[in-house]
């Protein structure tokens, strides 16, 4: 009995020891050679769900629950360290810098890979860089940060300011040039990513070559933007709050001439057209001295309609943490962007301003059900509200174009208000008072509601073989837009307006029968509900055998998209990945996708998209280490493969179907004539059409030297796109039937991109500078173009989007009009009109004298420089971006005299005295077709554009922990940042526009914004 009691006593002591070991609490500090490392992750070995995060002073506290007595310490940019804490309650840990990038990972399709063993072309940035952007749209600040990424922000309107973006330029002359967007393994569209809250984002990567995009197969040809969102970490709940207030203004303000100068140019135009001056000498004098503000007004419409600044605000609250079993990240956000319009409608109790507000939430939940089974439940939603004033602009394209217009808002258009407060009117102009319209006509308000739910599970299959796991996922997303408006009944003239005579004091109504403003009508509409369902199932394998590392993936993916009561668009495919490396020195990876879509005929729906990549880390070779010990990483890599693009647009969707339609022509049948409509044959069907295909070649090098102080990545790419859906141009139209699209087109796109980074630390002073470059040029190789009479008329051989027009050769002089040796247009012209080169030498300027002019509107070269420092809680960063290698051409209200309001450049218009030193063709009320920018395109109107921008800048200060800990805070930070702060460009020498404006005719987009932003954040 005594022996039994002794055994029981011993077992009890051992059990108590184990229990005590499981509840042991460890405290410590984590630093590097320069000081504390806040944000470092600490987890218990064997229990990856038991962890914590180092605070602002580098301190941590963790209660151990297992038996390993070991903690794992991880921090980005440092080597992971395992620390045995047996017999210790406090530890000090010093991390070594990861000079080779051994621990750094990059996000790729359906997984992550260590950067040192990655053989594909991937560029990525962290969440911290993303959040330095005070604009509402994430993509607006990626150009210059991510090599290979090009963007153009066409509008600054609240809620609609997301930039268009491309990866490594464009490789197709049809409209499907945008990259695929993947957020947490689920496909998003452009609108979704523009509204993604930066506070929710963990990382952003772009996949650029075949080895990284082939797994997306039929959708990967244009590159892939991959975004991961934040997830919870085991540990006590962490609460983070951020509030920002911003002030916005236009990046540029157009400078129009005043009434006096505009009246002089108006008369000059009439005289040059052979007409009598429009304004008398008395009118000119009254415009000059301003003594008749009602009959001869001088109104700066930009100043009258727009405020110099506006406001925006953003607030975020997130909570994260968890236990071994459940980890969570929950985020709430609110965004408000107000427009620049002045308030004219308060008396009508409506809002005449542009604005956008958004509420968003995200909940990412990770559940460890058993040691081998885990679940993921993500839910996110966004509720947006966009307000647009109803302006009834005569131009029909919004208020901005109207403000630029000479025909509707010249400075002498009308007095805004008459002496009695009524709205002014000018019978000579016969337009509706714009301020009256803004004050009385109401608004249209749209409501966007998005909801996304993802549920998935991962089962470890180590009982079959170590490193094997299975994963299943189902995702559902829905989006719907509804609108509501308050609109006055009647016409655009449905409010009283009067012309006031300052001499007689008389008020003459525009409409004598209109005495009051009609009531508002409530309008509403409901858009189609867009629903997407995605199902994925996969097997993953990753295992190491001594120095041999292998991994693999097999994934089934099915996606169904429905836009209202229409036929769903379905996608299904298999994805394969297999990789191997030996000592992280010799690397090889194979990727493939086998997938298809029902956009094509049944026999042509599926395709095979393989890719292979290899790498060689020379720095791991003994002879290399001995000869060049200062080189930490020297990795050569290359990839080649086939990818596809299934974008067909509305023009080519389901083009395998034969189209028939009802005819407007009717026929009579039967003994008693009975009228019946006919049937007409539409465009022929083509059962053979398939997706576009692209062969991608990429060769790159990654270099780290001097213990990671300098890092360099350079890639060369050469992409051959073929089977582009094309309508035949070589077949004459008189064959009498609409021909279907065929897979004929070819485009080559090649270039370079890369980045170089230098970073160092001097005591407490961390500093860095990073430069990025992106260059891509494309060429149309074949598009079944009809044979042109002259080679310079051929689009083939030129870039995608190449403009064609005349080549400027001075101005016509009086002597040129009668000189038979000077080529002349076939339409009426005069001295002072634009003169063009006669390319075919027939002495006639016509369509055969047009050639490729300028460049496409998408920049071929994008440069970026990011620099910054951290010093004892202070931080500073700035991003400069530059774009070049593109052209901008505007017309109509943007520049053309008597369409546009007169601008300073019109003062340099042609006169006999200026001759070819003029900067603008002759001012004429009847513009010759040869000098009309919207009729005869020429390189005179083309600006080979370039600009340099201080895109973002941020300065902040994090209060010392000793100040904030006593009040229960973990950290408090104050900061200020800005967007589009400074711009240097050659555009403003000719056009009054932002350098990112869309090329073409008029200016109608809401101006881009410069933002000054101030913020406060704290964590508990």
Secondary structure as GFF3:
##gff-version 3
##sequence-region A 1 1020
A	DSSP	alpha_helix	2	22	.	.	.	ID=ss1
A	DSSP	beta_strand	25	32	.	.	.	ID=ss2
A	DSSP	beta_strand	35	36	.	.	.	ID=ss3
A	DSSP	beta_strand	41	44	.	.	.	ID=ss4
A	DSSP	beta_strand	47	53	.	.	.	ID=ss5
A	DSSP	beta_strand	59	63	.	.	.	ID=ss6
A	DSSP	beta_strand	70	74	.	.	.	ID=ss7
A	DSSP	beta_strand	81	84	.	.	.	ID=ss8
A	DSSP	beta_strand	90	94	.	.	.	ID=ss9
A	DSSP	beta_strand	105	108	.	.	.	ID=ss10
A	DSSP	beta_strand	111	114	.	.	.	ID=ss11
A	DSSP	three_ten_helix	115	117	.	.	.	ID=ss12
A	DSSP	beta_strand	122	126	.	.	.	ID=ss13
A	DSSP	alpha_helix	127	130	.	.	.	ID=ss14
A	DSSP	three_ten_helix	138	141	.	.	.	ID=ss15
A	DSSP	beta_strand	149	152	.	.	.	ID=ss16
A	DSSP	beta_strand	164	167	.	.	.	ID=ss17
A	DSSP	beta_strand	180	183	.	.	.	ID=ss18
A	DSSP	beta_strand	186	188	.	.	.	ID=ss19
A	DSSP	alpha_helix	190	194	.	.	.	ID=ss20
A	DSSP	three_ten_helix	198	200	.	.	.	ID=ss21
A	DSSP	beta_strand	201	207	.	.	.	ID=ss22
A	DSSP	alpha_helix	210	213	.	.	.	ID=ss23
A	DSSP	three_ten_helix	214	219	.	.	.	ID=ss24
A	DSSP	beta_strand	224	229	.	.	.	ID=ss25
A	DSSP	beta_strand	235	250	.	.	.	ID=ss26
A	DSSP	alpha_helix	259	272	.	.	.	ID=ss27
A	DSSP	alpha_helix	281	289	.	.	.	ID=ss28
A	DSSP	alpha_helix	301	305	.	.	.	ID=ss29
A	DSSP	beta_strand	310	322	.	.	.	ID=ss30
A	DSSP	beta_strand	326	338	.	.	.	ID=ss31
A	DSSP	three_ten_helix	346	348	.	.	.	ID=ss32
A	DSSP	beta_strand	355	368	.	.	.	ID=ss33
A	DSSP	beta_strand	373	389	.	.	.	ID=ss34
A	DSSP	alpha_helix	399	404	.	.	.	ID=ss35
A	DSSP	alpha_helix	406	409	.	.	.	ID=ss36
A	DSSP	beta_strand	423	424	.	.	.	ID=ss37
A	DSSP	alpha_helix	434	440	.	.	.	ID=ss38
A	DSSP	beta_strand	442	460	.	.	.	ID=ss39
A	DSSP	beta_strand	468	488	.	.	.	ID=ss40
A	DSSP	beta_strand	497	500	.	.	.	ID=ss41
A	DSSP	beta_strand	507	509	.	.	.	ID=ss42
A	DSSP	beta_strand	520	526	.	.	.	ID=ss43
A	DSSP	beta_strand	530	545	.	.	.	ID=ss44
A	DSSP	beta_strand	548	563	.	.	.	ID=ss45
A	DSSP	beta_strand	569	582	.	.	.	ID=ss46
A	DSSP	beta_strand	586	597	.	.	.	ID=ss47
A	DSSP	three_ten_helix	602	604	.	.	.	ID=ss48
A	DSSP	beta_strand	606	617	.	.	.	ID=ss49
A	DSSP	three_ten_helix	618	620	.	.	.	ID=ss50
A	DSSP	alpha_helix	622	627	.	.	.	ID=ss51
A	DSSP	beta_strand	631	645	.	.	.	ID=ss52
A	DSSP	alpha_helix	649	652	.	.	.	ID=ss53
A	DSSP	beta_strand	660	669	.	.	.	ID=ss54
A	DSSP	beta_strand	674	681	.	.	.	ID=ss55
A	DSSP	beta_strand	692	705	.	.	.	ID=ss56
A	DSSP	beta_strand	710	726	.	.	.	ID=ss57
A	DSSP	three_ten_helix	733	735	.	.	.	ID=ss58
A	DSSP	beta_strand	742	762	.	.	.	ID=ss59
A	DSSP	beta_strand	765	782	.	.	.	ID=ss60
A	DSSP	three_ten_helix	791	793	.	.	.	ID=ss61
A	DSSP	beta_strand	803	805	.	.	.	ID=ss62
A	DSSP	beta_strand	808	811	.	.	.	ID=ss63
A	DSSP	alpha_helix	814	818	.	.	.	ID=ss64
A	DSSP	beta_strand	824	825	.	.	.	ID=ss65
A	DSSP	beta_strand	834	836	.	.	.	ID=ss66
A	DSSP	beta_strand	844	845	.	.	.	ID=ss67
A	DSSP	three_ten_helix	847	849	.	.	.	ID=ss68
A	DSSP	beta_strand	851	853	.	.	.	ID=ss69
A	DSSP	beta_strand	861	871	.	.	.	ID=ss70
A	DSSP	beta_strand	874	889	.	.	.	ID=ss71
A	DSSP	three_ten_helix	892	894	.	.	.	ID=ss72
A	DSSP	three_ten_helix	904	908	.	.	.	ID=ss73
A	DSSP	three_ten_helix	915	917	.	.	.	ID=ss74
A	DSSP	three_ten_helix	929	931	.	.	.	ID=ss75
A	DSSP	beta_strand	942	958	.	.	.	ID=ss76
A	DSSP	alpha_helix	961	964	.	.	.	ID=ss77
A	DSSP	three_ten_helix	965	967	.	.	.	ID=ss78
A	DSSP	beta_strand	971	985	.	.	.	ID=ss79
A	DSSP	three_ten_helix	987	989	.	.	.	ID=ss80
A	DSSP	beta_strand	1009	1019	.	.	.	ID=ss81
###
